[in-house]
Amino acid sequence: MKILIAASLLAVLASPVLAFQCPADMKAIDAALEAADLTDEELARVTELRALGESEHQAGNHQTSVDALAEAKALLGI
């Protein structure tokens, strides 16, 4: 029971932290895109992931947003 309570508390506390990370990740992606040397396919994928990250952030799905933005950052090498 203590583990369940601790896990629930951690999930509740982690959500606001992820919410603040999303805009910072989006800014980093936008800045990196200005100087990125990507193929058309890579650029399309990064743009798609960036848009998904923003829409999921706005919908309150912060873990999904963080995951999409992390993939975009990896493609950009940041």
N, C-alpha and C positions, 0 to 999 in steps of 0.2 A: 504494500500500500504506500509506503514512503517513497519507493522508487517511482510509482505512478504519479504521485503528487509532485515530486521533483522534476519529472519529465514534463509534466503539464506546465509547471512554473517556468521552466527553461524555454518551452515553446512560446509562451506568452511574452516573455522578456526578449526573445530573439527577434520577434517580428518587427518591433520598432527599429532595431539595429539594422536589419536588412532594408527597411524602408529608407533609411538615410544613405545606405550604400548605393542604391540604384541611381540616384541623380549624379553621384560622383563618377560612377562607372560610365554613364551616358556621356558626361563631359569628356572623360578620358578617351572614349571611342571617337567622339566628334573631333577632338583635337588630333588624334592619330590618323583619322581619315584624310585630313588635309595634306599629309605628307606620305601617305601610304602608297606603296608600289604593289598593287594587287592586280590579279587577272580580273577580267570581267565577271567571271563566275564567283571568285572570292569576294569581290566588291558587292555583288548582288547578295551573297550569303550574309556578309557582315551587315549590310543595310537591312536585310530581312530580320536578322537577330536583334539589331538595335531597335527596330520598330516594335518587335515582339516584346522586348524588355520594357520599353516605355509603356506599351498598352497593358501589360501584366502589372506593372508598378501602379498604374492609375486604377486598375481594377482591384488592387489590394493583394494580389498574388505575388508577394515579394520573393519567395523562394524560386518560383518559376522565372521571374524577372532576373534575379541574380544569376541563375543558371544560363539563361539566354545571353545575358551580357558577358558572362565569363567566357562563353564560347566565342563570342565576337572578339573579345579582347585577345583570346588565344590566337585567333586567325590573324590579328593585327600584330601579334608579337609583343603585347604589353601585359 
